[in-house]
Structures are given as structure tokens and as C-alpha cells.
Amino acid sequence: MKPLMTFVPVLAVGLLAAACGGGSSATGPDAVPAASASIEGTVETPAAAGPVAALKVSAVGTGLVTSTDDAGHFLLQGVPVGQVTLRFEGPGIDARLDLSGLGAGQTMTVHISVSGSLASVRPSASPTPSPSPSASPSPGPSPSPSPENEVALRGRIDSISGSSLQVAGRTVVADGGTRIRRSGQTIAFGDLRVGHIVEVEGQAQPDGSVLAKSITVEDDLPPQNETEVRFVGAIQSVSGTTLQVAGRTVVTDGSTRVTRRGDPIAFSSLKVGNKVEVEGTQRADASVLARKISLED
């Protein structure tokens, strides 16, 4: 019986160890995914004229969070490969930046400028994937702006996303140093609209985008998607120089003619309930810029 009595405790101890998860696990909550990358960088802001310390940096959609040190430096490890959106949060700052091209085992180095809700890669140091530590590449100089990288383009704004525009088939990125003007006056990035014709001057980036130094809105050309419209309906409301007619917003300006039986009348003669015929141009936001409003009896 002794062999049997010796065997049973040993077997029980082995089963207990297996049940308790003896040995290390490769998939714990703190484990770094096998296919991951790292992002290392510095953050500056034109407002502070230098590095930003204690700025929260996170990878959107993940639990990865860190903060910049006194030199504006940060490091995020275990970042999913492919594309990631970084978010920067601090006093007066809540900006996002999309980065792509992250490869497994690589470290991407970025130098970033933030201002308010805008974030962009500084042209003097665009995102550059670095090989894993096992490789030993020879260090090279950081790319810097050159006349060959200067870009000037003109076209219609096809879409707006965050601090980026799509203009004439190219991605145009604005940051705190981008000058945006219309009719000789400085305007905010938020004043730009899909359909605006703009002239862009900036620096070509390695990913094909353009970091804009200036964006100028041209007022002499209408958006290409404007169409001529003509319709009849009752005035539902009057607000300033704008009407609601048959469910549509009708905007007037100094060139709008308001008539009754062919004779000019004042805009103030128009009242809620009046039946009018509107001729004008449908704009990108679906409103109508009236060229002529005819009051019908």
C-alpha cells in the first residue's frame, strides 16, 4: 500500500498547481501585445513658445495614457500597429492627431505643435518609423523644409475633418501657425466651409499631405456645386434679412431685388404669410442666396 499512498499526494499536488495557474501567463492585463509599436515625441505650442509640460497624451480607443515631462517629451508603448489617433489634453488644449504607418516592433518619433483644438506634425520632424532595437541603422539628419517641398494649390474644399481639409484631391493640415484669411481679414479655421474656393501655400509632407502656412478664401468665385433655383411659396418667418419660404432658408444681400408687379419695394414690405417667388442660387449648406424676390398678390 505504501507506493499507492505516496503516489496519490504527489498527483494531488500536481493537479492543484495546475488549477492555481502555476507558471507565468503571456496574456495578463499588463502584457504588451505582441504586434505593437511605440510612439515617442515632443509637444510644443506657439502660445507657450516652447515645450508643453504636464500635458496628457493618450491613444484614443486604448487604455494608453501618459504625460509630457518638463521638456515636452512623452513615450507611449504597446500602441496597436497600423493607425492611431493621439489626443492631447491640458489647459486650453484638447486636440487630436491621426498617425499611420505604425509597424510591429517599431518606434515612431514625432515632433508635434498643438494650439487649442489643432494638432499637427512639425514639418522639421515628420513622423518617422524607427527599426526595432535589434537593428542598428546609421542615424541620419532630420528632414527640414526646403524650396523643393514648397506647395501652392488652389481648389474647392471637398471635406473638413478635425484640423484637415481635402482640397483638389490633397490633404491640407492646419496648425497654430497657419494664417487663414478672407477678404483681407483673418478668420478662424472653423469659419471654413465645404464648397469654399481656397488658395493654399505650404510645405509638402512625406505622407503626401500639405502643412499649410496660409489658406486664403477667394470670394470672387462661387462653390462649384451651386445651382440655380426658382420656387414659389409662403413666407413662414422673417429674421433680419433672412426668410423661411416653403421650408427653405432664403438669404438676401445688397444685390437682391425685391419687387411687386415689377416695381421695386423695400425688403421690410415682406410679411409672414405673403406668397413670393424666389429666384437665386442654392449654396453648399442648402440655403438659397436670392437674386430676386417677387411679391405675389
N, C-alpha and C positions, 0 to 999 in steps of 0.2 A: 504493500500500500504506500510506502514512502515515495517511490517515483511518482505516483499519481498525486500525492499531497504536495510535492514540490512543483509539479507542472502546472497545477491549477492556479496558484497565486501568481506565478510568472505570467501566465496567459492573461489573467485579470488585470495585472498592472499594465501590460501592453495595450489591451483594449481601452483602459482608462486614459492612457496617454494619448491614444489616437482620438478619443472622443473629446478630449480637452484641447485639441488643436496643437499638439506639441510641434515645435519647429516654427520657422518664420514664414509669414504669408506674403506673397508678392502683390496682393491686391488689397491692402489696408486703405483706410480713408486718407492717409497722408502720403500714399505711394504716388510717385510721379508717373504719368502714363508713359509707356514705352515709346510711343510715337508722339513726341512733344518737342517743343523748341523753347528758346529763351529770348526775351526782349530786354535789351539794356539801352539806356539812353539818358539824355539830359533835357530839362524843360526850362525854357526862358519865356519871358513875356515883355513886350515893348513897354508896358506900363511901369514895370519894375526896372527896366533897362538892364536886365541880368537874370541869373538863375532864380527859380522859384523853389523855396524850401517848404517842407511840410505840406506838399500838395498830394492829395490822394490820387493814386493811379490804380485803375482796375481793368481787368479784361472782361468785357460785357458778356454775360451768359455763363461765366465761370465763377468760382469762388476765389479767384486770384486777386489779391489786393496788396498794395504796398504804398509807401510814401516816398517823396523825394527828400534827399538829405540837404544839408546846407549849401551844397554845390549844385543842387537841382538834379542830382543823379538818382536813377531808380533801376531796379532789376526785377523782372518777373520771370519765374521759372515754371516749367510744366505747362506752357502755353500750347493749346491744340495747334496742330500743323494746318497749313492752308491759309485761311483768312481769319483775322481777329479785329475786333473793334476795341480800342482803348478809350477809357473815359477818364477825364481829368477834372477833379473837383477841389475847390478851395474858395476863399473869399472872393466873390465877384467872378468866379470861373466855374463853368460847367460845360465842358467841350468834349467832343468825340472825334476820333480819328480812325479811319479804316486802314489796316495794313494787310498786305497779301504777300504770298511767296514764302511763307514760313515752311521750312523743311525740317524733317525729323533730325534731332541732334544738333541743329544749327542755333547760333546766337545772332539775332538781328540787332544792329546798332542804329539808333535813331537820335537825331537832334531836333527837338520839337519847339515850335513857337505857339503859345496859347494867348488868346485875348478874348475874354467874355465867353461866348459860345463857339468861338472859332479856334480850330487847331490845325496846324499844317506842319509838314516836314520842312525844315530849313533847307534851302537849295544848296548850301555849302556842305551839307552832310545828309544825303538822302539815305533811306533805309538800305542797308547792305547786309545780306545774309553772310555770316561767317562760318567756316567749316567747323566741325566738332573738334574738341581738344586733341583727338588722335592725329589730326592732320597738322602740318607745320608750314603754312603758306608764308611767303615773304610779305611783310607789311608794305602797303602802298599808300600814296598820299590820298587824302580825302578829296572827292570831286569838288570843284569850285566853279562859280559862274564864269562863263566865257562868252565872247561875242557870238561864237558858233551856236550857242544854246539860246540866244535871244529869239523870241517868237512874237509875231504880231498877226492877229487874225481878227476877222470880222464876220459876224453871222447872228443868227437868231438863237435866243435861249430856248432850248428844247425841253429842258427839265432842270429842277433845282432840288438838291438833296444835301441837307446839312450846310456845309460851307463850300459845296462844289456845284458847278454848273456844267451842263452839256451844251457846248457852243460849236456849231459847224462840225459836229462829229467828234469833238475832243473834250476831255475833262479839264475844266478850268477850276483851280483851287484858290480860294481867297484866304488870307490870314490877316493878322492885325496890322500888317504893313501895306496892305492893298488899298490903293486910292480909288474910290468909286465916285464918279461924277455924272451929273446930268444937267444940261443947260448951264454949265459953268459952276454949278453948286455941288458941294459934297453931299452925298446921300449915304444911307446905311445899306448894308448887304440885304437886309430884309425888305428894302424898297424895290429890289429887282423882281421882275415878273416873267413868267414864261411868255414868250412872244416878243419880248423886247429885242431890238436890234442893238448889239453892243460891239465895241471895238476893244480888243484885249491886247495888252502888251505884258510880256512876262518871260519867264525862264522855263525852258523845256526840262522835264524831269526824266529820270531813267525809265519810269513806267509809262512814258508817253503823255502824261498829263502836263499841264502848264500851271506853274505857280505864278499867279497874276501880280504884277506890280501896279497895274492900273486897269480899271474897267470903266469905259465911257459909254453911257446910254445915248443913242442917237435918236433925237425926237423927230427928225425930218422924214423918217421912213416908218410906215405903219407895219405892225406884225404881219407876216405873210399869210396867216390863217384868217385875217379879217375878211368878211364877206358883206356884200350889200344886202340890206333887208328893207322890207316895206310891209307894214301891217296896220290894221285899224283896230281900235279898242277903246274902252272907257278908262279914264284916269281913276286909279284906285287910291293914290296918295300923292302928295306934293311935299318934298322936303328940300328946302334950299333951291337949287337949280336942277334937282333930280326928280323924275316922275316914276311911278309904277303904273304901267299901262298893260292891261291884259296879262298880268303876271310877269311882265318883263321890266327890268330896270332900264330907264331911258335917261341918259346923261346929256346935258346941254353945255355948250361953251359959248364964247363970244361970236362964233361963226354960225350958230344955229339960228335959222329963220323961223319965226312963229307967225303964222298968217291966219286970217279968217276971210273967206271968199276972195282970196288973192291979195288982200290988203294986210300990211304988217301990223301986228299988235304986240303988246308987251307980254313977256312971259308970265307976269303977275295976273294976266287975264285968264289964265288956265285954272280951272277949279275941279275939285273931285267930282266925278260924275260926268264931266264933259267927254264927248266922243271925239277922238282925234285920229288922224292918220299920221304915222311916223315914217320918215324915210331917213336912213342912215347906215352906219357901219357896225356890224357885230364884232365885238372885241373878244380877246382871248378869255376874259372872265365871263363871257356870255351876255354882258351888258351891251346896250346899243348907244353909240355916240350919234346923237341926232343931227342930221344936216338940215332937216325941215320938219316942222310940226304944224299940221293944218287942222284948225278947229272946225269941226263939222256941226251944223245946226241940228 
